[in-house]
């Protein structure tokens, strides 16, 4: 019994104008099954030497279709990125809320943020006008306000998360125990409630996350999720320090 080969495309090396024409004649429903190909074909509309209005309309349609597809792809990519960031943020917050002391909180921050946000270093710091050595002995990182303000400059006054490159002096101040050279960081101010006790010790908590890459944390980075972590920390630190 002879096999029907009319619906089979010939090998690439045998394709020519005649074979393609024969295939299309034998398969008149081809473009019904492959309608997307019509968007890629260029079929001139005979109108003398000028481009016809029909051709121009088809060209514009294709361009807009490509732009629309690119927008859809970008939307899907951003949605997937935000979904991944939300899941990482959820894990971090749940781990932070399990802590029952500032020392354990600092330890969890150092470990969890590094693993979930691929950071090279992270610290919870307390900038105090009157640093307490007893607090340092408990594993709480205390920075004296005056030299910190001088080293950080305008960064010290930021009220919301700010991402930037760091000078060597700033990196040593914020990440003194890091074995890597920290080149950029996210600085997240934490604002505890007015009822916090020992206010002199914990006057300005900040969360810092560092990277050994120059542009890993930059001014164009979306900080929505980092701001959210800072807000959760403000409530939790108020409770732990009370």
Secondary structure, DSSP 8 states (H G I E B T S, - for coil): -----TTS---GGG--HHHHHHHHHH-TTHHHHTGGGGGT-------TTS--HHHHHHHHHHHHHHHHHHHHHHHHHHHHHHHHHHHHHHHHHHHHHT--SHHHHHHHHHHHHHHHS--SEEEEEEEESS--HHHHHTT-EEEEHHHHHHHHGGGGG-SS-EEEE--HHHHHHH-TT-SS---EEEEEE----TT-SSTTTSSEEEEEEEESSTTSS-TTS--HHHHHHHHHHHHHHHHHH-
